[in-house]
């Protein structure tokens, strides 16, 4: 692969640091993250280019991601965030029967296959290096959404993901536990918190209790350590929060549409209302 430019680093910068170096060194107007445990079909890249060309307010593109070993089963049809602050894969484990064969606006693109418009990244920033690994894609999607950029799911380009072939385990459990809290503290709007803050707290409490019940397992203990680290790091996230929330240009009504079933907005809808 002589066309591939390798950028060796002297230390482990995590997923975020490595991707950000790639972003900064890339020359195109469209920047793509693609996991090393994926393969793509022949229409994948063209579907991304076409989406950005036809939709100027789209800053992120999510692909149709199926499981590598079960190619009729979904990993994600774009990601979404529920009102309790938790992130989910849309359609995960569902059989592909055509239910997600229509393009739509969604909350986030899974970082396993996500495309970004460079001009959007110039406005909202790159991946947050304090995350290191896990939920960095959701955090970026939050910032993009709050600042008025849309995420478009395009089913024409298909990605096959060999799930957790290069991730998972104790390390992932730690960062999952920590970064879930980081994401909420940084991005969850105050107006939504007034309405659903109790649901957010209950969801985190349930996650804590679930890990506590399994504390003999190494992954459960890692989750608990991560949640504690998330609480300890909350002050740093609150400092970042002030800058992010001051740039919000979308209404809570628009966000509610993305964060409640069916977790998508049809393309024919009018642009999101202002704050």
Buried (B, 14 or more C-beta within 10 A) or exposed (E): EEEEEEEEEEEEBBBBBBBBBBBEEEEEEBBBBBBEBBEBBEBBBEBBBBBBEEBEEBBBBBBBBBBBEBEEBBBBBBBBBBBBBBBBBBBBEBEBEEEBEEBBBBBBBBBBBBBBBBEBBEBBBBBBBBBBBBBBBBBBBBBBBBBBBBBBBBBBBBBBBBBEEEBEEBBBBBBBBBBBBBBBBBBBBEBBBEEBBEBBBEBBEEBBEEBEEBEEEEBBBBBBBBBBBBEEBBEEBEEBBEEBBEEBEBBBEBBEBBBEEEBBBEEEEEEBEEB
